[in-house]
Amino acid sequence: MKKEYCGMPMRIVHTGVTQFAPENSLEAFQKAAELGFEGIEMDLQISGDGEIIITHNGNLGYMTFERHRDVLKDLTAEQIKKFDIPYRDALKFKYPPYPWTEHFGGRRMITPPDYVEDRVTHLITFPEFDAWLSTVDYDFTVEVEFKCKGMCPRMDEILAKSTNVSRYIFFSGDWEVLEEMQEHYRKNGKPEGLRFGANIRFINEKTMDFVKRSDLWEVGLNNEAFTKADVEMFESMGIKVFSNLGDYPEWWQQICDMGIAGFKTNYPDAYTEWWLSTH
């Protein structure tokens, strides 16, 4: 009988399977679902005409090899979607480079300026992603990172027509964005099933103050920045813990031992292979 992954912690693929397609692209997300991972993490920005765009940066420089440096807020969504996004080795390895005992925090690789790639994709809007997500026929979690302020009103319109609300976890690592998000949904109410997170990274007085006065389903913490006792503390508050990366076996073993809910990883294949070989 073929051994299968137990599903815990959830394998949350960071910006999609970027060994297969550019980060935050629909193709990278589709690959994560095709391979049966428990979920993905994505990044959101906003266009000049108020549409929500799935991309990490507020300009097009990184995704186009600096061939275009246009600022998203200066363009409409339709203009943004016309820019070619070349395929490239954002992650040059299917598995973390050896030795695995090193820490692999960064996912962005420097690509030579003369790099040529015939295949291209294009940025998509969040409504387009939401429509695709409706076709995924299993329990697929989506961590949605708000990278700037001002998205909540447009997101309300999208969620009002969505059948995927309970699949989403809205979060940010930006304190101003987090405060805006929490305040907006306190005043306006949140759609049924929507969950909130906060990438607090470290446990300290400031972060715990925010946690205690917020509506949170999960918190993101950096690798090696928390212990099993911390996980139990958050669980006693009704909050789950997700690990921010930490792609090396020593940490993988620790998160399994601690029983965390989710693990954001750049190397889901490597983690899965390790898990299957050790459990």
Secondary structure, DSSP 8 states (H G I E B T S, - for coil): --------SEEEEETS-TTTS-TT-HHHHHHHHHTT-SEEEEEEEE-TTS-EEE-SSSBSTGGGTTS---BGGGS-HHHHTTS-EE---SS--SS--S-TTS----------TT---S-EE---BHHHHHHHHTT--S--EEEEEE-SSS-HHHHHHHHHT-S-GGGEEEE-S-HHHHHHHHHHHHHH---TT-EEEEEEES-SHHHHHHHHTS--SEEEEETTS--HHHHHHHHHTT-EEEEE---SHHHHHHHHHHT-SEEEES-HHHHHHHHHHH-
